[in-house]
Amino acid sequence: MITADWKPQRSWLFAVGILEWENSDVWPGFPDAVEGRFDEKLVKFFQVAGLPEEQIIYLQDSEATIEAIQDSLTELLANTGEDDLFILYFAGHGDWDSDTGEHYFINYDANGEDRDNYWFISSIFDDIEDNFNGSKVLLLADCCYSGGLIDELKRRDSEISYACISSAYTHNTSTGDWTFTESLYKGLLGDPVVDLDKDGVITLYDLARYAELEMAFIEEQKSMFLTTNDFDSQMVFASVSDEIEPIEGKRVEVKYSGDWYKAKTLENNSSEVRVLYIDDQSEEWVEPERIRLYSPDMFAVGDEVEAQSDAEWYPAKVKKAWYGLHLVSYDDYPDIWDEWVGSDYIRLRQ
């Protein structure tokens, strides 16, 4: 077995997972995500992997007030040592201010009337820069506008080496499902399906790329990834586990009653392929002629289109195109409103 590059005894985890909020009229909860919540599974992984209990802080739901977050984060960072790795994970609601460009993670007691008591993403970097004694920071966020972490990181001139994987682009909402965090969790466990280059190890790049593909295919959202300084994108986080049953895992479409549905291939025999449908998680053995690789229709960069936002269609231009997603710039709005849109939210200009 290949030894992972990250060392549990020299790593620190600060995790915040919020599925309900004090001001539920403004910040509705995610009751369907409570059972089997993957933030708990992620923290449990690090515990089992050997992170000492005193090097883990996990604030769940009502524990995650702005005071508790700020006080415990500062304290944990201050206890780190030279060359340590600090991991920060957040799941919940995210928000941003189009006037200032400021992004926020929504703490349990966010008041909803103003943003003064929100957890500012810029404050996370301030706390790290002021209190962290180590050399590397890994930031993971599963929420709307989580790409704001990457925007803020690009603005920083730091000697610390950062890596960041976000579930969504800076100006995009994100899913209320666990698709992103589950992708990370699978990689950390050593699930063979995450080993995209089949070299027997799962690197930081594998984690980020697998999450990007899963979010695009399942949620039609654009995950983001960035490293700075000498944070190696090929840092090994796990060896492929021989205890996890491998699946084929191809992303395909299956024809059923005349329509095509997204699915993943699980296994095949001489005459049929077993698939898992994305929409309802049902399984079926199907004939190969009913299956095609997922290859969505795409607009070209520069195409003039219309994109839907808030139930309205706006004239826009395609800036980037990838795997069924399009980064569009709206004709009558500045670049801060650029966003990635899925296939149901883009059409030829009428």
C-alpha positions, -999 to +999 in steps of 0.1 A: +000+000+000+013+035-009+015+058+020-006+090+018+013+123+017-009+139+044-001+130+080-030+127+104-009+135+135+002+168+118-033+177+105-060+198+120-097+198+110-123+226+115-157+214+102-190+232+102-222+215+091-255+233+093-288+219+081-311+241+102-310+278+111-324+299+139-340+323+114-357+296+093-379+321+075-348+335+058-326+304+059-348+273+054-334+240+066-325+209+047-345+182+065-341+157+037-303+158+041-303+150+078-304+113+075-270+099+065-255+134+066-221+133+049-206+161+070-207+137+099-192+109+077-164+132+066-155+141+102-157+104+112-133+096+084-107+119+098-112+106+134-107+070+122-077+081+101-059+091+132-064+128+138-062+134+175-095+145+191-079+178+203-071+186+166-107+183+155-135+208+160-169+200+145-198+224+150-231+211+139-264+231+135-271+251+166-236+248+178-224+269+149-231+304+161-209+332+149-193+335+183-186+298+186-172+297+151-149+326+155-136+317+190-130+280+183-114+286+149-089+311+163-081+288+192-076+258+169-053+277+145-032+290+174-024+255+185-010+244+151+027+237+146+053+243+119+046+224+086+011+213+098-018+209+075-051+227+083-084+215+067-115+237+068-148+223+057-182+240+055-217+227+045-249+248+047-261+280+031-238+305+014-245+341+003-228+370-015-232+407-019-232+419-055-224+455-044-192+446-024-183+413-039-182+399-003-191+362+002-204+346+034-210+312+050-243+314+069-239+306+106-267+292+126-277+325+142-274+347+111-300+373+116-312+378+080-317+415+084-282+426+077-249+409+071-229+422+101-231+389+120-225+366+090-194+345+087-174+365+062-152+344+039-126+372+040-125+367+078-116+331+074-084+340+055-077+368+080-079+343+109-057+318+091-031+344+082-030+358+117-030+326+137-019+295+116+016+283+123+017+256+096+024+256+059-006+242+041-043+249+041-071+228+024-104+246+021-136+226+012-171+241+009-204+226+000-228+255-004-242+282-027-215+307-040-188+286-024-165+296-052-162+328-033-134+310-014-114+309-046-121+345-055-108+356-021-078+334-024-069+350-057-069+384-040-044+372-013-007+375-013+003+348+012+033+326+020+009+299+030+002+272+004-036+269-002-058+244-020-095+249-024-123+228-038-157+243-039-191+228-049-201+258-070-189+288-090-186+322-073-219+335-086-239+302-086-262+285-062-255+249-052-275+218-046-292+209-013-280+173-018-247+157-007-233+151-041-202+172-036-193+161-001-200+125-010-176+128-038-148+139-015-157+112+010-155+085-016-120+097-026-107+098+010-120+063+015-101+051-015-131+042-037-117+029-070-142+050-090-124+082-079-090+070-092-095+085-126-061+077-140-061+042-126-026+045-110-037+030-076-037+062-056-061+091-051-046+125-052-059+160-045-064+164-082-084+132-084-107+144-056-112+177-073-117+163-108-141+136-096-162+162-077-162+184-108-175+156-130-201+145-105-215+180-099-217+186-137-233+153-145-257+149-116-264+185-106-254+206-137-233+228-115-196+238-118-173+228-090-140+248-088-104+240-078-073+261-072-039+256-056-013+282-047+024+283-040+038+247-035+006+229-026+010+199-048-021+190-068-007+154-069-006+152-031-017+116-023-047+113+001-054+076-002-045+043-018-072+026-038-090+003-013-094-034-021-122-035+004-146-014-017-162-032-046-153-014-078-180-004-103-175+005-139-189+040-133-193+053-168-215+083-171-241+074-197-276+080-210-302+052-212-331+051-235-364+043-218-399+048-235-384+070-261-365+094-238-329+094-226-321+094-189-288+099-171-273+069-155-240+052-144-229+018-154-223-006-126-213-038-143-218-058-175-221-093-187-220-108-222-254-094-232-265-066-207-253-037-186-265-030-151-271+008-147-280+031-119-304+059-129-295+093-114-330+106-110-345+079-088-315+057-079-332+027-094-312-001-111-319-020-143-302-045-166-303-030-201-292-040-236-261-022-249-280-006-278-301+014-253-270+030-239-249+059-251-220+078-235-231+111-219-221+137-246-244+168-242-250+192-269-229+223-265-228+259-277-195+273-289-175+300-272-187+333-285-222+321-294-250+346-287-276+329-266-303+335-240-298+323-204-324+319-177-319+335-143-347+340-117-373+326-142-364+353-168-345+349-201-316+374-207-294+379-238-259+366-231-227+353-247-209+321-241-175+325-225-166+289-218-183+255-224-176+222-207-195+190-202-230+204-207-223+236-188-218+271-201-202+301-185-222+330-198-218+368-196-250+388-198-252+415-224-266+442-201-247+434-169-211+436-157-189+405-153-197+401-116-230+385-129-212+359-150-224+324-141-224+288-152-257+275-165-270+240-171-287+227-203-322+237-192-312+273-187-296+282-221-311+284-256-304+301-289-312+338-289-348+343-300 
